Amino acid sequence: MNAVKEWSAVICMAALIAAMLQNLVPSGSMQRMVKFVIGVFIICVLIVPLKKITPIIQLDIDEDTNSINNSQLKNTVDNQYSLAVKESITNLVMTELNSINIKCKNVNVIMDTNEDKCISINKVVVNLAKGYDSECKKAENHLEKVLGLKTEVTSDGS
């Protein structure tokens, strides 16, 4: 409340000084220049106290916005990273199975993320296409050897 009183007192003093200066200036080309300078002075008197308040308000808004944006960005990046890992392993499984002439129907990568945001791959579940029932054990051994992960291979026919 004290700041408002001080601000209003400064505005009144500035208006008084501006009125006195206008009366002292002779008419003519100089009068227009003095009116311009007085106008700028009054605007500065009004704005300067607001400048002290603005950084405080701006910081509060920025902190809230940044925390929301940072958490949203972090979640988005984590989700995209998990999807990229699953896609990469799926592509690797399909490529490896194609190299030993086995057709794959789908791949499911089972993974967890711990509190440190580290991804651990628990198991890879592979479903082979029809007609590859007898190749399940061969595919499972090959994928475990290549991937170094626990792999479960099933077939539509089994």
N, C-alpha and C positions, 0 to 999 in steps of 0.2 A: 504494500500500500504506500509505503514511503517513496518507492521508486516512481509511482504514478504522480505523486505530489511534486517531486523534483522535476519530472518530465514536463508537467503542466506549467510549472514556474519558469522553466527554461523557454518554453514556447511563448509564454506571455512576455518575457524579457526580450526575446528575439523579435516579436511583433512590435513592441515598443521602440526598439532600436531601429527597426526597418521603417516605421512611420516617421521617426525623427530624421533619418537620413533622406527620406523622400522629400520632406519639407525643406531641407537645407540645400538640395541640389537645384541649380538653376534650370529652367525649362530649355528645351532644345535637344540636340543629338545626345548630349551627355545624360539626359534624363532617362532615355530608353535603355542605355547601358546600365545605369544604376538600378533600374527596375529589374532588369535581367539578373544582375548580381544579387539583389535582395531576394528575388524568387529562389535562386539556387541556394542561398543561405538558409532560407526558411525550410526548404526541402531537406537540406542536410540536418537541420535541427530536429526535424521530425523523424528522420531515418536512423540517425546514429544510435539512439537508445534501443531501437528494434534490432540493430545489428548485434548487440550484446546478448539478446534473448535467442536469436536464430540458431547459433551453433548448438545450444543445449537441446532445443527441439529437434534439430536435424540429427543429432547423435542418437537420441532415443529412437527415432524412426528408423535410422539406418541399422541399428543393432537388431531390432525386431525383424526387419526385412531380411537382413543378412543371415540371421539364424534360420529363418524359414527357407530361404533360398539355398543355404548350405546343406541343410538336412535333405531337402528335395533333390538337390544335385547329387549328394552322396548316395541316396537310395537309388536314384536312376543309374548312376555309374555302377553300383554293386549289382543291380539287376542285369545290366547289359554285360557285365563281366561274367556273371553266372551263365547267361545265355550263350556267350561266346565260347566258354569252356565246354558246355554241353554240345554245341554245334561242332566244335573242333574234334572232340572225341568221337562223335557220331560219324563225321567224315572219315576219320582215321580207321574206325571199325569197318566201315563199308569198303574202303580202299583195300584194307588187309584181306577181307573176305573175298573180294573180287580177284585179288592176286592168287588165291588158292581155288578159284572157280566155284565159289559158294555164293548164292544169291541171298541177300538179307532183306527181310520185310521191314523191320523197324528196330531202333536202338533206344533204350531208355537208360539214361545215366542218373544214378542215385547218388546225390551229394548233400553234404551239410555245410553250413557256415557257422563257425564258432564265434565267440564274443569278440575275438580279435579280427573278425571279418576275413579269416583265412578259410579257403574252400578245401574240404576234404572229400575225395571221391570214394564212396563206400563200395559201390558195385556197379558193374555194367551188365544190363540185361539185354540180350540179343534174341530176336525172334527171326528164325530163318523162314524162307519161303517154302511153299509146298513142294514136296519131292526131295527135300534135303534132310529128311529125318535121320538118316544114317550118318550124316556129316556133323551132328551136334558135338560129339566128343572131340573130333578133330578140330572143329572151329574153336571150341572152348580152350583147348590146349594151345592152339596157335595164338589166340588173342591174349591169353594170360601171359604167354612168353613175350609177345611184342609190347603189350601195354604195361605189363607189370602190375595189373590191377585184378582184383577178384572179378571173374566173369561168369555169368550164367547164360548158357545158350539153350534155347528151346526151339521147337519147330511147330508149325501149324498142324502137322500130322501126328505129333506125339503128345 
